[in-house]
Amino acid sequence: MSSSEVEPDTLDLVCQLDNVQGMVDALSLVRWKRHQDSVLELSEHGIVVIVEESGCLQAKVYLKKELFVSYEYRAEGRPRFGVSLGVFVDCLNTFSVSGRSSSIEMCYPGPDMQLLLKSVDSTDACIYAEIRTRIPDTISWDYNFEPAGSTPLSFTVKSAALKEAIDDLEWPGSSIQIVLQPDPPSVQFRGEGHGDLQIDFMYYANTDLLIAFQCDRLVSYRYKYKFLRATTSNMPGSVIKDNRGSKLTIGRGGMLKVQHLVSVGRPTAQHPHIDSAAYQLPSRIAYIEFFVKPEVDEEPVNDA
Amino acid sequence: MGRICHLFLTKDHAFFLHNLLNGDGVQSIAQFRKESLFEDYRISSQNDDRIAFTIDLGLLHRALRSSVSVCGHVTTATNRLQGYKSAVIQDVPISKPLSRVDVVELQSAIDMAQDLPQTLVQGPDLHQLQSFVDRLKHVGELLHITITQYGDLHLQLLNTLTTLGVEFRKLPVVGVQAHVPTGDQNMTAQSRTKYAMEKGEALSVQLSLKHFAKSLQCHLTKPDSAFYGITPLASCLTVIFQFFIPGTRQTDKSISLHCRLPVLDPGSA
């Protein structure tokens, strides 16, 4: 039970956050399994949390320093360490008391290289956590996402609609084909397995669902359903409530990038009449990116 | 706490007792003075006027609830029917009365359960504590609880990957008290606890988080406050619920409810 009293000067990072629930939401989005390892990378710009599976799926949560009430970074280089994502989220969750915003302080490293969390709301009740860290594994492959050509191949769809579509594709299962075509501008999700299911988003017909669309040629790639599902399976309620959009981009070689936005602002319960998506400052948004490798057993169609 | 309990009736009291005879698990003792439950109460048995049996609380609760609604109904019906009354009788099955030996054992278990911790601290808001404990359930199963003589209640959960805890300070203390050491305001919860243990001003136990969560369910009885203490030799954690006489700040002495949580390890005290 050694104390975690450490000299502030020896710490790489001391930061304070006033909306724990937002951080729980952002990290939960990349928690597609109960037990999952993650790597935290600290820098003067903020914290990046990286999660990976089977060399085919990687997710990154960008917690920019603007999300924190204070962010004091003193390290040389960019410290990286591994923590269990499940433990990190469960610990953060104990700080989040429903109905009121709770402020916490996060420090690294503790005396035994732990990640230290403590509540700073009240002097008479203090919640604290010390999370064991480990030396991170090397990332097995570099998710060098490069554009597929001069025109980006991308579309932005309402997050709720994307999640619903991917949930529905569970029925055919295993492998999902994503087709983008410029004429008529549309996106197709096609599943073949136990049965066939095709979901079309037509750009001009559903501008409220398919918000943006950029594509100058037909492209088609297949992705494993379980990886595609991981990109939306733990979408927090706030993303749906805030009516956010998710951006999907297909890069060189068919690498799929899925980007979500999660609000980490102070709860806006006192302004129920204001559209919270519009009310949030852009700086109080956590960016989440998934990278999904395509299945390779099939010849891609028309990828110039 | 569980469906089946012992109902133990004596000349002056009725007790509802959980887990007092079979030992393991959370023990709970609810004691009512006869006047607080019954208008008319007579008891006689060859065993010093004491009777005990087991009863299914679910069935008893259902019978009581329906009699409450029937009573309400009867009152209005009586008014209308000018003096006619109806009686509804519900039988709640009970076990055979406990043997003389078992009754003696039950009585001595009650007597043993009456020994109070030397220091009790008045717990924080029960709902707040429960919401915290519900979240802790995801993280681990073993809970360390430390209570200091200057009103700290420290809950800590340790496992291989994390240490997670909450410390409540400056809680009201009943019983043996010590002065808050000066200059420790800025110390961490762990250091304060360690320091207090070294000075003999705190007791610490390790127990099952599930048991602790179960004892918090007692807030369903709407107590006015709860007190936590560790018995001498750190043999168990005692939680005492306090009820006020409605509309006052005076303790209702005709009702008492307390739980005893078994210790999993004698603790580092």
Interface residues (C-beta under 8 A of the other chain):
Chain A: M1 S2 S3 S4 E5 S84 V87 D90 C91 N93 T94 V97 S98 K118 T123 D124 A125 C126 I127 Y128 A129 E130 I131 R132
Chain B: P124 Q128 S131 F132 R135 L136 H138 V139 Q156 T160 L161 T162 T163 L164 G165 V166 E167 F168 R169 K170 Q185 M187 T188 A189 Q190 S191 T193 K194
